[in-house]
Amino acid sequence: MVLEPSEQAQGSGSAPLTMVEFTDYQCPYCRRFQAEVWPRLKREYVDTGKLRFIVRDLPLPFHAGAKPAAEAAHCAAEQGRFWPMHDALLATGADLSAKGIEQRAGALGLDVGRFDACVAAGKYAAAIERNAAQADALGLRGTPAFVIGRVRQGELQGWPIEGALPYEEFDALLRQVLAGT
């Protein structure tokens, strides 16, 4: 899987491992991963330089709010606020209506006029579709879905994982891959 330098990522570009999450902002399992697993993964692996974490979109067709939320996250990135918007969209009880997303943009200090124009233009629709097509090509059908591995010459070589696994399962897999087995 080819990685782009402009992808939304946390962690060092030189981390020995990379994890790509395919997410749907309306998915309850994605929200569970965000609330229960992500904080520990970030603390234990990302913040310690062992893991680079990348987010890609996989809005499921039966979640009407997923594509607009993905668009909002990309538009927030134009103003340097991807991660705060990402976190807000995945928060328990997040309002993914147009009004709810606009209110969140204002609360995050975004230029709301610029943000609204970006969302209305559907500027990132093609990028969102490319991410979904990549997931499909990898056989990933549900969310959250992940690819974990090592990057060689700009390409992630790893293993696909589907589902909001508990932290302990991610930890065991990451330790195994770090050990080279």
Buried (B, 14 or more C-beta within 10 A) or exposed (E): BEBEEEEBBBBBEEBBBBBBBBBBBBBEBBBBBBEEBBEBBBEBBBEEEBBBBBBBBBBBEEBEBBBBBBBBBBBBBBBEBBBBBBBBBBEEEBBBEBEBBBBBBEEBEBEEEEBBEBBEEEBBEEBBEBBBEBBEEBEBEBBBBBBBBBBEEEEBEBEBBBBBBBBEEBBEBBEEBBEEE
